[in-house]
Amino acid sequence: MSRIRDLLYCFVYNPTVNNRFELAETYYYEKQYAISLTFYLKVAEISTDKDLQYYCLIRCANCFEIAGNRKHSIMMLYKHAINLLPSRPEAYYYLSRMYENYSDWIDAYTYAEMAQNATPKNDVYTTKLNYPSKYGPKFQKAIASWHIGRGEDSRSLLIELKNTVFNDMDIAHKYSLQQNITKLGSSEPHTIYHKDNYGRLKFPFTNADKIDRTYAQSMQDLFVISILNGKQNGTYLEIGGGHPNNGNNTFLLETIFNWSGLALEKDVSLVKKYNAIRKNKCIEQDALIADYDSLIKEVSSEKIIDYLQLDIEPATNTYEALTKVPFDKYKFRVITYEHDYYADITQTCREMSRKYLKDLGYKLVVNDICSDRNKRFSYEDWWVYPELIDSTILSNMCNDNLSTYKFVEEYFYK
C-alpha cells in the first residue's frame, strides 16, 4: 500500500499520463480492478501513444471480464482496440476467446484467423498481456474449426501445434490440447482386415482362413492371433473394454477362436452395450483402483494369460494402470499398450512404459502403430514375453526399427 500512496502523491501533484498509467498498473496487480479500470480508461483517452492506448483498452476489457456479466462492454473495448491498431493481433485473439465462451463459433473462427494474419510486435505490451503469439491464434482456430464443420482442419492444426510449439505452451493450453487431440483422434477409418486379403498376409497362421474380417481399430486382434499361430481357447484381460465390437480387440478372439476373458470399462453405457452382445463379461471398473490379482483369477487359474490389453485415457492413466498389474505373479504372452504419444502432453509415458516392460523381460515387437496413412497419430506398441512365443514366428514378426511409425497395412501385407 505504501507504493500506491507514493504513486497517488505523485499523481496529485503531477497528473501526467505516465503517473496515471503507473497507478492503473499497480491497482490492477493488486486486484483492485474497478479503480484500475478508471485510470486505464483515462490513459487510453489522453495518451498520444497508440500502442499504450491499445494496451489500456485491452486491460479495461480484462477488468470487465474479471467482474463478469459485461459481454457487450468487453467486446466493444476489444473492437475499439482493433479499430485503433488493426495490425496488432492481441485484440483479435482475445475477442476470438470471448466468442468461444459464448459458443459463437463462426465469429470465434473469424477473429482467430485475423489474429493469425496480423503481425506480432513482441513489445513490452505483448509481454505484459501474456499474449501467446506462437500458438494462441492457431489454437483458437483449431477449436473453432471443429465446431464449424472443419474437422480435418482442426486435427491438422492441433497436431501441428503439438509437433512444433508444444514446449512453449502454458499448462492450461497443454492439457486442453491433449484433451482435444484425444477426443478428435484420427480422421481415418479403422484399418480392417478382410478375407480378400488372405493371400497378401506376410504372417499366415493356422486357421487364418476362418477369419472374414477383423474388428480392432488397427488390426490388434490380427496381431494377437497371428503371433500365437491361431490359438484356440485363449485367455485375455482387457483394460479399457470400449465398444463391444467396433474397434474392439477381443471380439474376434472370442467369436472365432473361442477365447475367454474379462473386460474393464469405466463408462456405464459401454458396459451395458458390451454385456448385451458379448459372451465374456465386461465389468464397470476404474482401472486405476482395480484389484487385478482377483480379476485375473476370474479369467484363469493359470499364471500365464495369453493377452493383456491396456487402452484407457489419458496416457498418464494408462501408464498408471500398467504399473498396477501384478507382473510378479502373472505373465502375458502378448500385450498391446496404447501410449497415445500423439496426445500425451508429458511426452514421457511412451518411454516410461517401454522401460517398464523391458525391465520385466518383455520384447517390443512393433512400435508406434498408426491407424492413419499419413502416420501422424502414433498411439500404440505391441509386446510379447519371448519365452512364451514360438521363436520362428517371433523372428518373422518382429520389427526392430524403432525410428519410424508403423502403418498397420504396411506391417501386415506383402
Residue pairs with C-beta under 8 A, 6 or more apart in sequence:
3 26
4 23
4 26
4 27
4 30
7 19
7 22
7 23
7 26
8 23
10 19
10 22
11 19
11 20
11 23
17 43
17 46
17 47
17 49
17 52
20 39
20 42
20 43
20 46
21 39
21 43
21 47
21 52
21 56
23 36
23 39
24 36
24 39
24 40
24 43
24 56
24 59
25 36
26 36
27 33
27 35
27 36
27 39
28 36
28 40
28 59
28 62
28 63
33 63
33 66
33 67
34 63
34 67
36 59
36 63
37 60
37 63
37 64
40 56
40 57
40 59
40 60
40 63
41 56
41 60
43 52
43 53
43 56
44 52
44 53
44 56
44 57
44 60
47 53
47 56
50 84
50 85
51 85
51 88
51 121
51 123
51 125
52 125
53 84
54 81
54 84
54 85
54 88
54 90
54 91
54 125
55 125
55 128
55 129
57 77
57 78
57 80
57 81
57 84
57 91
58 77
58 78
58 81
58 90
58 91
58 94
58 129
60 77
61 73
61 74
61 77
61 78
61 81
61 94
64 70
64 73
64 74
64 77
65 74
65 98
71 98
71 102
74 98
75 95
75 98
78 91
78 94
78 95
78 98
79 91
79 95
81 88
81 90
81 91
82 91
82 92
82 95
86 118
87 118
87 119
88 118
88 119
88 120
88 121
89 114
89 115
89 116
89 118
89 119
89 120
89 131
89 133
89 137
90 115
90 125
90 126
90 129
90 131
92 111
92 112
92 114
92 115
92 118
92 137
93 111
93 112
93 115
93 131
93 132
93 136
93 137
93 140
95 107
95 111
96 107
96 108
96 109
96 110
96 111
96 112
96 115
96 137
96 140
96 144
97 108
97 140
99 105
99 107
99 108
99 111
100 108
100 140
100 143
100 144
103 147
105 144
105 147
105 148
106 144
106 148
108 140
108 143
108 144
108 147
109 141
109 144
109 145
109 148
111 140
112 137
112 138
112 140
112 141
112 144
113 137
113 141
115 136
115 137
115 140
116 137
116 138
116 141
120 126
120 131
120 133
122 133
126 133
132 139
132 168
132 169
132 170
132 173
134 165
134 168
135 161
135 165
135 168
135 169
135 173
136 173
138 157
138 160
138 161
139 157
139 161
139 173
139 176
139 177
141 157
142 153
142 154
142 157
142 158
142 161
142 180
143 154
143 180
145 151
145 153
145 154
145 157
146 154
146 180
146 184
151 184
151 187
152 187
154 180
154 184
155 181
155 184
155 186
155 187
158 177
158 180
158 181
158 184
159 181
159 342
159 376
159 377
161 169
161 177
162 177
162 181
162 342
162 343
166 174
166 177
166 345
166 347
169 177
174 345
175 345
177 345
178 314
178 343
178 344
178 345
179 314
181 342
181 343
182 313
182 314
182 340
182 343
185 377
186 370
186 371
186 372
186 376
186 377
187 372
188 371
188 372
188 373
188 377
190 216
190 217
190 218
190 246
190 247
190 371
191 217
191 218
191 219
191 371
191 407
191 408
191 409
192 213
192 214
192 215
192 219
193 211
193 213
193 214
193 219
193 222
193 412
194 212
194 213
195 209
195 211
195 212
195 213
197 413
198 204
198 208
198 209
200 412
200 413
200 414
201 208
201 226
201 412
201 413
201 414
202 396
202 411
202 412
202 413
202 414
203 226
203 227
203 393
203 396
203 397
203 412
205 225
205 226
205 228
205 229
205 230
205 393
206 229
206 230
207 230
207 232
207 256
207 257
208 226
208 230
210 256
211 222
211 225
211 252
211 256
214 221
214 222
214 252
215 221
215 245
215 246
215 247
215 248
215 249
215 251
215 252
216 222
216 247
216 248
216 249
216 252
217 247
217 371
218 369
218 370
218 371
218 380
218 408
219 408
219 412
220 249
220 309
220 336
220 380
220 382
221 248
221 249
221 250
221 251
221 252
221 253
222 252
222 412
223 334
223 336
223 366
223 382
223 397
223 412
224 249
224 253
224 306
224 307
224 334
224 336
225 231
225 252
225 253
225 257
226 393
226 397
227 334
227 365
227 384
227 389
227 393
227 394
227 397
228 234
228 306
228 333
228 334
228 389
229 390
229 393
230 257
231 257
231 306
232 257
232 258
233 257
233 258
233 259
233 260
234 253
234 257
234 259
234 260
234 306
234 307
235 259
235 260
235 261
235 299
235 300
235 302
235 305
235 306
235 307
236 250
236 253
236 259
236 260
236 261
236 262
236 299
236 305
236 306
236 307
236 308
236 309
237 261
237 262
237 264
237 292
237 295
237 296
237 299
237 305
237 307
237 308
237 309
237 332
238 249
238 250
238 261
238 262
238 263
238 264
238 282
238 309
239 264
239 287
239 290
239 308
239 309
239 310
239 311
239 312
239 321
239 325
240 263
240 264
240 265
240 287
240 309
240 310
240 311
240 312
240 318
240 338
241 248
241 263
241 264
241 265
241 270
241 271
241 274
241 282
242 248
242 265
242 270
242 311
243 270
243 273
243 274
244 251
244 270
244 273
244 274
244 276
244 277
244 278
244 282
245 251
245 277
249 309
249 311
249 336
250 259
250 261
250 263
250 280
250 307
250 309
251 278
253 259
253 261
253 307
254 260
254 261
254 278
254 279
254 280
255 279
259 280
259 306
259 307
260 280
260 299
260 300
261 280
261 299
261 307
262 280
262 281
262 282
262 283
262 295
262 298
262 299
263 274
263 278
263 280
263 281
263 282
263 283
264 282
264 283
264 285
264 287
264 290
264 295
265 271
265 274
265 282
265 283
265 284
265 285
266 284
266 285
266 286
266 287
266 312
268 284
270 282
271 282
271 283
271 284
274 281
274 282
275 281
275 282
283 295
285 295
287 312
287 317
287 321
287 324
288 317
288 320
288 321
288 324
290 321
290 324
292 324
292 325
292 326
293 326
293 329
296 305
296 326
296 329
296 330
299 305
303 329
303 330
303 331
304 330
304 331
304 332
304 333
304 388
305 330
305 331
305 332
305 333
306 332
306 333
306 334
307 332
307 333
307 334
307 335
307 336
308 325
308 332
308 334
308 335
308 336
309 335
309 336
310 318
310 321
310 322
310 335
310 336
310 337
310 338
311 318
311 336
311 338
312 318
312 321
312 338
313 340
314 340
314 343
314 344
314 345
315 339
315 340
315 341
315 343
315 344
315 346
315 349
315 350
316 344
316 346
316 349
318 337
318 338
318 339
318 340
318 349
318 353
319 339
319 349
319 352
319 353
319 356
322 337
322 353
322 356
322 357
323 356
327 360
331 385
331 388
332 385
333 384
333 385
333 388
333 389
334 382
334 383
334 384
334 389
335 357
335 362
335 382
335 383
335 384
336 380
336 381
336 382
336 383
337 353
337 357
337 380
337 381
337 382
337 383
338 379
338 380
339 349
339 350
339 353
339 379
339 380
339 381
340 349
340 379
341 347
341 349
341 350
341 368
341 378
341 379
342 376
342 377
342 378
342 379
343 379
344 350
350 381
353 381
354 364
354 381
357 364
357 383
358 364
361 385
361 386
361 387
362 383
362 384
362 385
362 386
363 383
363 384
363 385
363 386
363 394
363 398
364 381
364 382
364 383
364 402
365 382
365 383
365 384
365 394
365 397
365 398
365 399
366 381
366 382
366 397
366 398
366 399
366 406
366 411
367 381
367 382
367 399
367 402
367 405
367 406
368 378
368 379
368 380
368 381
368 402
368 404
368 405
368 406
369 378
369 379
369 380
369 381
369 382
369 405
369 406
369 408
369 411
370 376
370 377
370 378
370 379
370 405
370 406
370 407
370 408
371 377
371 379
371 408
372 407
373 407
375 404
375 405
375 407
378 405
384 394
386 394
399 406
399 411
